[in-house]
Amino acid sequence: MRIWRELGYTLTMPVMAALGLVHLLVVLVGVVASTYLVGLPLLAGCVVAARRLGAANRGLAWTLAGTDVPAPAPYRPGRGLLNRMGSALGDVAGWRAIIHAVVRLPAAALAFAAAAGTWGLGLVLLTCPLWWRFPGLPAPEGWPGALLLGVLGLGLLLLAPWAVHVALLPERMLARTLLGPPPAQARIRTLEETRALAVEDAAAALRRVERDLHDGTAARLTALAMSLSMAREELAEAGDPERLERARALIDGAHRGAKETLSELTDLIRGIHPPALDKGLEVALATLAARSPLPVDLDAELAERPSPAVETIAFFCTAELLANVAKHSGARQAAIRLRAEGGRLRLRVWDDGEGGAVVAGGGPATGSGLRGLTGRVRVVDGELAIHSPAGGPTVVTVDLPLRA
């Protein structure tokens, strides 16, 4: 339960702050001694140890306070004593953890004071009717005063979870700011992840095209060629009415196969780049809305046209979301809203279905579909948000840059 976890986190903060203070004193000794060079190994060891202290604080923040702080890049020491010492002394994450140990002291004091002033004092006042008559203890004015203090203690206990939650806000902010990766490092990690997603998406698309061509179109063209070859042989004996009728049947079958193959090729081409996008994203979304088995209300208005890559991502996101609505949601209607504001493209797909859609784990619209959309939009630094309470409605918002 969040209340007890946050209280436990608040109670561990003085212990961790004390460890950080002791570590800081050792760091200061190392800084002073480093002027004589003999303190450099001690200072280097303190910076590396600060990483471990930061990792412990990150673990407590996640386990007890529910604050997810990404880990910085792993420490990679150089080879040789001097290189190792230089790597340690230049470790940005270690120095940031040392700074966190310093600046968190006021935040830890604030959170602990809030817990003691609400939980501690509240428990003392709540139990006042039990101890007020003991000799040597401060006593209220009779039973009415003791009961009044008990009611006041109950009020403090009811207020305590909110007070502790608010008092932990500075600590959460400091943990995210100083114990996670630096902004530049976080940006590099995001770019590496999105690059990997783009490579995986391109590879998956190529495999899908190859499979569709090999298993579908190529097989149909082979059957078409065989049918035409057999028809040619039958037409060589066109004088025989029976063989002429057989040739007609073969040509009819070949004609049907050609039409089906053409339809498959059209679908395949549309899956690579929808032709409707040549006329703009609004027209392409209107085509999707018209093809949907459910009534779809489209409200699309773009002051400027996005880049082709962003248009393609927005189109396929809309197509996947409308397919989910039709297959899984039990909805009776849906709506699409598209706007370009502040250099961003914002797409919202709404339906009045049963809700419960999540990216992963337990919902009617779960699975690789929504996870795939999340990865697709992250390729261009976009975001996908889902609001789908049980019973509906479901609103999926896709936020993309206008220029990829």
C-alpha positions, 0 to 999 in steps of 0.5 A: 500500500502506498501509504505504508511504503512512503512512510517506510521510505521517510523513515529510511531517509535519515539513515541514508542521509547519515550514510551520505554525510559520513561518505561526504566527510570522507570525500572532503578528507580525500579532497584535502589530502589530494593536494599532496597526491596521496589522497587521490586514490581515496578520492577516486574510491569515494567517487566510485562508492558514491555510485553504489550509494546512489544505486541504493537510493534509486532502489529505495526510491523505486521500491518504497516511493514508487519513483522510477529513476533510470540508472546512469551509464555503467562505470567503465574503468580504464586499464592500468592504475592511472587510467582507473584513477582517472576514470573514477575521478572523471565519473560524472554519475559518481560526482552527481551522487555525491552532490545528491548526498549533500542537497538531500539533507534538507529534503530528508529533514522536511520529510521526516519532520512531516512524518513525525509531526503527523504520524507520531504526534497523531498517535500520541494524541489519539491515545491521550485518553489512555495515558492522561491520568498517569503521574508525571505526564502532561495532562489535559483538563479532565476527560473532555480535554483528553477526548478533544486531544484524541479527536485532534490526533485522529485528524492528524492521522487522517492528514498524515498520508497526504502530508508525507506524500507532499513532503516527499516531492522535493526528494523525488525531484532530487532523485530524478535530477541527480541520481539518473543519467545526465540530460545529454546521456539520457538523450543519447540513450533515447536516440540509441533506443529509437535507432534500434526500434527503427532498424527492427521496424524496417527489418520486420517490414522487409520480412513481411513484404518478402513473405507476402510476395513469396507465399501469396503473389509469387504462388499465384503468378506461378499458378497463372503461368501454368494455367495459361500454358495448359490453355495454350495446349488446349487451344492447339486442338481447338477443333475438339469442342470438349478441349475448347471448353476446357481451354475456356475454363482454364482461361477463366481461372487464369483471369480470376487468378490475375484479378486476385493477384492484382488485388494482393499487389494493391494491398501490398503496395498500400501497406508500404505507402498508402496512395491516399497519402499523396493527397495529404494526411486528411484525405488518407484518414478520410479514406480510413474512416470511410472503410471502417465498419463502424461510424467514424467522425473525422475532424482533421484540420492541418495548418501545415503539412507534416513530413512524409515519414510523420504522415506515414506513422500517423496513418498506420497508427490510425489504421491500427487503432481503428482495427482494434476498435472494430475487433476488440472494443465492442464500440458502436462509434469512433472519432478521429481528431487531428491537429497541428499545433506548436510544431507538433502533430496531435492525433486522438482516436476515441471510441465508446467501447468497453475500455480496458486497453493497455499497452501490455498486460490484461486488456481487450486491446493488449498485445503487440499491436499497441506495443508496436505503435508505441515503438513506431511513434518513438522512432521520431521522438513521439509519444503515445498515451492511452486513457481507457478505464473499465467501461470506457470510453477509450482515448488514444493520443498520439503526439508527433513532431511535424518534422521527423 
